[in-house]
Every structure is written in structure tokens, then in C-alpha cells.
Amino acid sequence: MPQLNPNPWFMILALSWMVFLIVVPAKVWSHLTPNEPTPMNEEKHKTEPWDWPW
């Protein structure tokens, strides 16, 4: 049964993990967002009590 022979499959597993651990994070870290988020204004809203008409 050739699928039980670990010789070619171990190298495929090791190389695929090397791609995931080296190449993919480098591409993700180099990504820049087009619009940097700006902080929201922290001014508190002025609230007034509402007198009910009844």
C-alpha cells in the first residue's frame, strides 16, 4: 500500500507547513489598509430630561 510509505508524504507535509509558516504571514504582514481608522470624538452628548405631556 503506497499511502503507508511516509517517504514522499512527509516532505509534502513539511514543505506545505513551511509555506504556511513563512510565506503566508509575510504576505499578511505586508498588507496595508487603504484608509487608516481615525479615532472617534469622545465628546459627551448633552442630554436633557424630557417632560412628558401627561
Secondary structure, 3 states (H helix, E strand, C coil): CHHHCHHHHHHHHHHHHHHHHHHHHHHHHCCCCCCCCCCCCCCCCCCCCCCCCC
